[in-house]
Amino acid sequence: MAKPRKVIITCAVTGSIHTPSMSPHLPITAEEIADAAVAAAEAGAAVVHLHARNPKDGRPDQSPEAFQPFLKVIKQRSGCVVNITTGGAPTMTIEERVRPAAVFKPEIASLNMGTMNFGLFPMLQRQKEFKYDWEKPYLEASKAGMFKNTFADIEYILTTCANNGSRFEIECYDIGHLYTLRHFADRGVVKPPFFIQSVFGILGGIGPHPEDVLQMKRTADRLFGDQYHWSVLGAGRNQMSIAAISLAIGGNVRVGMEDSLWIGPGQLARSNAEQVTKVRQIIAGLGLEVATSDEAREILELKGGDKVAF
């Protein structure tokens, strides 16, 4: 009998999209982020994708000093793969965004593949009251702003982290981003196997329709063949439906409160682990198995948790 396919679950526990007023369960402090990451790993996430926040008001914080407290705790309490963002927030410079990955040399760092409109402002339609004065202007600014990831920015991150031994969670929000990855791969600036994270449902990127998912997968197959591993995330209410499509056609999945605050219609998720548990039910229903952290390391050809700088 053929062995069941192993599925890598990534959990992005806080991010920089949602603001504290949107959910009382969103991890903000270093202790909350560490607890959320460890609980997600215990629930079945092989990889935890991490951002940091100011513990006083929840504002995104990309300083290495903000990451250090929870990185050490997670490493002490869990053997999960740690993935450090280089996306940070659209308000940050590329130099700010890359610093934690450059300093801590994680097994995986995220890498965004293109400049894009990144519309958070529709969230203002349902969120009318805010705890902190930065939240509303932050969301409003996305209407006139953009998420800058030029060819020079991407190359800066790749070359800055070139000697870290880190692989990248390559975040592709549209079809053109796959071609950008092909460009850097052809130049030898980034090496396979590629871990491609396709993002669906962000205003400004590709939509969440099943045809969008299939188009992204077909294009990646054509451009990268057997040199990549595919994963998906669906923003907001699209989280589990996009996950189900990916699982059915051979992909991996990402969940977590960076991508969605919800566990069902009108029902806030109480934890990141709750979302991991829910997607595991889909995985089991399809006759698949969840990859352990060590199995994910083998699949993605990672350097190992003993070779990070935290």
C-alpha positions in Angstrom: 0.0 0.0 0.0 1.1 3.5 -0.7 2.0 5.6 2.3 -0.3 8.5 3.1 1.1 11.9 2.0 2.6 14.1 4.7 1.1 17.6 4.9 3.1 20.5 6.4 1.0 22.8 8.5 2.4 26.3 9.0 0.8 28.5 11.7 1.2 32.3 11.4 0.3 33.3 15.0 0.0 37.1 14.9 1.2 39.0 11.8 0.9 42.7 11.1 -2.5 42.8 9.4 -5.0 42.6 12.2 -5.0 45.2 15.0 -5.6 44.5 18.7 -9.1 45.9 18.7 -10.3 43.2 16.3 -9.9 40.3 18.6 -9.1 39.8 22.3 -7.4 36.6 21.4 -4.7 38.1 19.1 -1.3 37.5 20.6 0.5 40.8 21.4 3.1 40.4 24.1 6.2 38.2 23.8 4.7 35.8 26.3 1.5 35.5 24.3 3.3 35.0 21.1 5.5 32.3 22.6 2.5 30.5 24.2 0.5 30.7 20.9 3.4 29.3 18.9 4.1 26.4 21.3 0.4 25.6 21.5 0.1 25.6 17.7 3.0 23.3 17.4 1.6 21.0 20.0 -1.7 20.9 18.0 0.2 19.8 14.9 1.9 22.8 13.2 5.4 21.8 12.0 6.3 25.5 11.2 5.4 28.6 13.1 5.6 31.9 11.2 6.5 34.8 13.5 6.0 38.6 13.7 6.6 40.7 16.7 4.6 43.5 18.2 5.0 46.3 20.7 3.6 44.8 24.0 2.0 48.1 25.1 -0.2 48.8 22.1 0.2 45.9 19.7 1.9 47.9 16.9 4.0 45.8 14.5 7.7 45.9 15.7 10.5 44.5 13.5 13.4 45.2 15.9 15.5 42.1 16.8 15.0 43.1 20.4 11.2 42.5 20.1 11.8 39.0 18.6 14.5 37.8 21.0 12.3 37.1 24.1 9.9 34.8 22.4 12.4 33.1 20.0 14.4 31.8 23.0 11.2 30.6 24.8 9.9 28.8 21.7 13.2 27.0 21.1 13.3 25.9 24.8 9.7 24.6 24.8 9.3 23.2 21.3 11.2 21.5 18.5 9.1 23.2 15.8 10.6 25.0 12.8 10.7 28.7 13.4 10.0 31.0 10.4 10.9 34.7 10.8 9.1 37.3 8.7 11.0 39.7 6.4 7.6 41.2 5.4 7.2 43.0 8.7 4.6 45.6 7.8 4.0 47.8 4.7 5.0 50.9 6.7 8.6 49.6 7.3 11.8 50.0 5.2 13.4 46.9 3.7 16.4 47.4 6.0 14.1 47.2 9.0 12.3 44.2 7.7 15.3 42.0 7.1 17.1 42.6 10.4 15.5 39.8 12.5 16.2 37.2 9.9 19.7 38.5 9.4 20.5 38.5 13.1 18.8 35.2 14.2 19.5 33.1 11.1 16.3 31.0 11.3 15.6 27.8 9.4 13.1 29.6 7.3 12.5 33.3 6.6 9.5 34.6 4.6 10.1 36.5 1.3 7.5 38.5 -0.5 7.8 38.3 -4.3 6.4 41.6 -5.5 5.2 45.2 -4.9 1.5 45.3 -4.6 -1.6 47.2 -3.4 -2.4 45.6 0.0 -5.8 46.8 0.9 -6.6 46.6 4.6 -9.0 49.5 4.6 -12.1 47.4 4.0 -11.7 46.2 7.6 -12.9 49.7 8.7 -16.4 48.7 7.5 -16.8 46.3 10.4 -14.4 47.8 13.0 -15.7 51.1 14.3 -14.0 51.4 17.7 -10.3 51.1 18.5 -8.3 50.8 21.7 -5.2 52.5 20.3 -4.7 55.6 18.3 -2.5 54.0 15.7 -4.9 51.4 14.5 -7.4 53.3 12.4 -4.8 55.4 10.5 -2.7 52.3 9.9 -5.7 50.6 8.1 -6.7 53.8 6.3 -3.2 54.3 4.9 -3.4 51.1 2.9 -5.9 52.8 0.6 -3.2 55.2 -0.7 -0.1 53.1 0.1 1.5 50.0 -1.2 3.5 47.0 0.0 6.9 47.7 -1.6 8.9 44.7 -2.7 10.9 45.7 -5.8 13.5 43.5 -7.5 16.2 45.4 -5.6 14.4 44.8 -2.3 14.0 41.1 -3.0 17.7 40.8 -4.0 18.7 42.7 -0.9 16.9 40.2 1.4 18.4 37.2 -0.5 21.9 38.5 -0.5 21.7 39.7 3.1 20.6 36.3 4.2 22.8 34.4 1.7 25.2 33.0 4.3 22.6 32.2 6.9 21.6 28.8 5.6 18.0 29.9 5.8 15.4 28.7 3.2 12.5 31.0 2.3 8.8 30.8 2.6 8.3 32.5 -0.8 5.0 34.4 -0.6 3.3 34.8 -3.9 0.2 36.9 -4.0 -0.3 36.8 -7.8 0.7 34.8 -10.9 3.4 37.4 -11.7 5.2 36.7 -8.4 5.9 33.1 -9.6 7.6 34.5 -12.6 9.7 36.8 -10.4 10.8 33.8 -8.4 11.7 32.1 -11.7 13.9 35.1 -12.6 15.9 34.9 -9.3 16.1 31.1 -9.6 17.5 31.4 -13.2 20.1 33.8 -11.9 21.1 31.3 -9.1 20.3 33.9 -6.4 17.8 31.5 -4.7 18.2 27.7 -4.8 15.6 24.8 -4.9 13.7 23.2 -3.4 11.4 26.2 -3.2 8.8 26.5 -0.5 6.1 28.5 -2.3 3.3 30.0 -0.2 0.5 31.1 -2.4 -1.7 33.8 -0.8 -5.4 34.1 -1.8 -8.0 36.7 -0.9 -6.0 39.8 0.0 -7.4 42.9 -1.8 -4.8 43.8 -4.4 -3.7 40.2 -5.0 -5.2 37.1 -6.6 -8.7 36.2 -5.5 -10.0 33.2 -3.6 -12.0 31.5 -6.4 -11.1 27.8 -6.9 -10.1 28.7 -10.5 -7.5 31.1 -9.0 -6.1 28.4 -6.8 -5.8 26.0 -9.7 -4.3 28.6 -12.0 -1.6 29.3 -9.4 -0.8 25.6 -9.0 -0.7 25.0 -12.7 1.7 27.9 -13.3 3.9 26.8 -10.4 4.0 23.3 -11.8 5.0 24.6 -15.2 7.7 26.9 -13.9 9.2 24.8 -11.2 8.3 21.1 -11.9 9.5 18.9 -9.1 11.7 21.6 -7.6 9.2 23.1 -5.2 6.7 22.3 -2.4 3.4 24.2 -2.5 1.4 25.6 0.3 -1.5 28.0 0.5 -3.2 30.5 2.8 -6.6 31.9 2.4 -7.3 35.3 4.0 -10.2 35.8 6.4 -13.3 33.6 5.7 -11.4 31.9 2.9 -9.0 30.2 5.2 -10.4 26.7 5.4 -12.0 26.5 2.0 -8.6 27.4 0.3 -6.9 24.9 2.6 -9.3 22.2 1.5 -8.6 22.8 -2.2 -4.9 22.7 -1.7 -5.0 19.5 0.3 -7.1 17.9 -2.3 -4.7 18.7 -5.1 -1.4 17.9 -3.4 -0.5 21.0 -1.4 0.3 22.0 2.1 -1.5 24.6 4.3 -1.0 27.7 6.4 -3.4 28.8 9.1 -3.2 31.3 12.0 -4.4 34.6 13.2 -2.1 36.6 10.9 -4.4 35.3 8.1 -7.8 35.0 9.8 -9.2 35.8 13.2 -12.1 33.4 12.6 -12.9 29.8 13.3 -16.4 29.9 11.7 -19.0 32.4 10.4 -19.2 35.2 13.0 -17.1 33.3 15.5 -13.7 34.5 16.5 -11.0 31.9 17.0 -10.0 31.6 20.6 -6.5 30.5 19.7 -4.1 29.7 16.8 -4.2 26.1 18.0 -7.9 26.0 17.4 -7.3 26.7 13.7 -4.6 24.1 13.5 -6.9 21.5 15.0 -9.7 22.4 12.5 -7.4 22.1 9.5 -6.2 18.7 10.9 -9.7 17.5 10.7 -9.8 18.3 6.9 -6.4 16.5 6.5 -7.6 13.4 8.3 -10.8 13.4 6.3 -8.8 13.2 3.1 -6.8 10.3 4.4 -3.6 12.3 4.7 -1.2 12.6 7.6 0.4 15.6 9.3 4.1 16.1 9.0 6.1 16.4 12.2 8.6 19.2 12.4 11.5 16.9 11.7 9.6 15.5 8.7 9.1 19.0 7.5 12.8 19.7 7.9 13.5 16.6 5.7 11.0 17.5 3.1 12.1 21.2 2.8 15.8 20.3 3.2 16.3 22.7 6.2 19.5 23.2 8.0 18.2 22.1 11.5 17.1 23.9 14.6 20.6 23.5 16.1 22.0 25.9 13.5 20.0 29.0 14.2 21.3 32.0 16.1 18.8 32.2 19.0 
